[in-house]
Amino acid sequence: MATAHRAKHTTGTKGKAAVPPVTDDDPTIGLLVADASRDVSNLIQNEIALAKSELKLSIKAGGTGAGLFVGAALFGLLGIIMLSVAFAYLLHLTGLDLAFCYLIVFAVYLAVAGMFAFLGIKKVKQVRAPERAIHQAQETKQLLKRN
């Protein structure tokens, strides 16, 4: 640092510190401001680079996780198909023809799908517009028009 070679501060007769003389190798305010802005710029660039590298790792992990969820969903679907076949064969043990057993399994799936659709429609009908927010926005609009 340029200030390391400065002379020691001496106190005068009134107890105030004497200011050392300015030398040619002392940095100017312009140089100090330029150095500070360069350092801030470097700091911001490094922070952005760090954020990018962290995001790359997160996106890679997220993509891998999503792929694994798709694989789990596929195997879950295959499991449901196998369970359906097993349920049909279980019904076949009662003496029913195998074709009727598959129709019964199909009817059960249609009933479950219909129940889900009914419950979904019921929930969607409960969705309402944000009336208070709309009213507040209209009041704000009216106030702004007056002014």
C-alpha positions as CSV (number, residue, x, y, z in Angstrom):
1,M,0.0,0.0,0.0
2,A,1.2,3.5,-0.7
3,T,0.7,4.8,2.8
4,A,3.2,2.3,4.4
5,H,6.2,4.6,3.7
6,R,4.6,7.8,5.2
7,A,6.2,9.5,8.2
8,K,4.8,9.1,11.6
9,H,2.1,11.6,12.7
10,T,3.5,14.1,15.1
11,T,1.5,16.2,17.4
12,G,2.1,19.9,17.5
13,T,1.9,22.2,20.4
14,K,-1.9,22.3,20.3
15,G,-2.4,18.4,20.4
16,K,-3.5,18.1,16.7
17,A,-1.9,15.6,14.4
18,A,0.3,17.0,11.7
19,V,-0.7,16.1,8.2
20,P,2.1,14.4,6.3
21,P,3.0,16.0,2.9
22,V,1.5,14.6,-0.2
23,T,4.0,12.7,-2.4
24,D,3.8,11.8,-6.1
25,D,3.2,8.1,-5.4
26,D,0.0,8.7,-3.3
27,P,-3.1,7.6,-5.3
28,T,-5.5,10.3,-6.4
29,I,-9.2,10.2,-5.7
30,G,-9.8,9.4,-9.4
31,L,-7.5,6.3,-9.2
32,L,-9.2,5.3,-5.9
33,V,-12.7,5.6,-7.5
34,A,-11.5,3.7,-10.6
35,D,-10.1,0.9,-8.5
36,A,-13.2,0.7,-6.4
37,S,-15.5,0.5,-9.4
38,R,-13.3,-2.1,-11.0
39,D,-13.3,-4.2,-7.8
40,V,-17.1,-3.9,-7.5
41,S,-17.5,-4.9,-11.2
42,N,-15.2,-7.9,-10.6
43,L,-17.2,-8.8,-7.5
44,I,-20.5,-8.7,-9.3
45,Q,-19.1,-10.7,-12.2
46,N,-17.8,-13.4,-9.8
47,E,-21.2,-13.5,-8.0
48,I,-23.0,-14.0,-11.3
49,A,-20.6,-16.8,-12.3
50,L,-21.1,-18.5,-8.9
51,A,-24.9,-18.2,-9.3
52,K,-24.7,-19.7,-12.9
53,S,-22.6,-22.7,-11.7
54,E,-25.0,-23.3,-8.8
55,L,-28.0,-23.1,-11.1
56,K,-26.4,-25.5,-13.6
57,L,-26.0,-28.1,-10.8
58,S,-29.5,-27.5,-9.6
59,I,-31.0,-27.8,-13.0
60,K,-29.1,-31.0,-13.7
61,A,-30.3,-32.5,-10.4
62,G,-33.8,-31.3,-11.1
63,G,-33.8,-32.9,-14.6
64,T,-32.5,-36.2,-13.2
65,G,-35.2,-36.1,-10.5
66,A,-37.9,-35.4,-13.1
67,G,-36.6,-38.3,-15.3
68,L,-36.7,-40.6,-12.3
69,F,-40.3,-39.5,-11.5
70,V,-41.3,-40.3,-15.1
71,G,-39.7,-43.8,-14.7
72,A,-41.6,-44.3,-11.4
73,A,-44.9,-43.3,-13.1
74,L,-44.3,-45.7,-16.0
75,F,-43.6,-48.6,-13.6
76,G,-46.6,-47.6,-11.5
77,L,-48.8,-47.7,-14.6
78,L,-47.4,-51.1,-15.5
79,G,-48.1,-52.2,-12.0
80,I,-51.7,-51.1,-12.2
81,I,-52.1,-53.0,-15.5
82,M,-50.6,-56.1,-13.9
83,L,-52.9,-55.7,-10.8
84,S,-55.9,-55.4,-13.2
85,V,-55.0,-58.6,-14.9
86,A,-54.5,-60.3,-11.5
87,F,-57.9,-59.0,-10.3
88,A,-59.5,-60.4,-13.5
89,Y,-58.0,-63.8,-12.9
90,L,-59.1,-63.7,-9.3
91,L,-62.6,-63.1,-10.4
92,H,-62.2,-66.0,-12.9
93,L,-61.5,-68.3,-10.0
94,T,-65.2,-67.8,-9.0
95,G,-66.2,-69.6,-12.1
96,L,-67.0,-66.6,-14.4
97,D,-65.8,-66.5,-17.9
98,L,-62.5,-64.6,-18.3
99,A,-64.0,-62.1,-20.8
100,F,-66.7,-61.1,-18.2
101,C,-64.0,-60.8,-15.6
102,Y,-62.1,-58.3,-17.7
103,L,-65.4,-56.4,-18.4
104,I,-66.0,-56.2,-14.6
105,V,-62.5,-54.8,-14.1
106,F,-63.1,-52.3,-16.9
107,A,-66.4,-51.2,-15.3
108,V,-64.7,-50.7,-12.0
109,Y,-62.1,-48.4,-13.6
110,L,-64.8,-46.5,-15.4
111,A,-66.7,-46.0,-12.1
112,V,-63.5,-44.7,-10.4
113,A,-62.8,-42.4,-13.4
114,G,-66.4,-41.1,-13.2
115,M,-66.1,-40.5,-9.5
116,F,-62.8,-38.5,-10.0
117,A,-64.4,-36.5,-12.8
118,F,-67.5,-35.7,-10.6
119,L,-65.3,-34.6,-7.7
120,G,-63.1,-32.5,-10.0
121,I,-66.1,-30.7,-11.5
122,K,-67.5,-30.0,-8.1
123,K,-64.2,-28.5,-6.9
124,V,-63.8,-26.4,-10.1
125,K,-67.2,-24.9,-9.7
126,Q,-66.1,-23.7,-6.2
127,V,-63.5,-21.4,-7.9
128,R,-64.6,-17.8,-7.6
129,A,-63.1,-14.6,-8.9
130,P,-61.1,-12.5,-6.3
131,E,-64.0,-10.1,-5.8
132,R,-62.4,-8.0,-3.0
133,A,-59.2,-7.5,-5.1
134,I,-61.3,-6.5,-8.2
135,H,-63.4,-4.1,-6.1
136,Q,-60.2,-2.5,-4.6
137,A,-58.7,-2.2,-8.1
138,Q,-61.8,-0.5,-9.4
139,E,-61.8,2.0,-6.4
140,T,-58.2,2.8,-7.1
141,K,-58.9,3.4,-10.7
142,Q,-61.8,5.7,-9.8
143,L,-59.6,7.7,-7.4
144,L,-56.8,8.1,-10.0
145,K,-59.3,9.3,-12.6
146,R,-60.6,12.0,-10.1
147,N,-57.0,13.3,-9.6
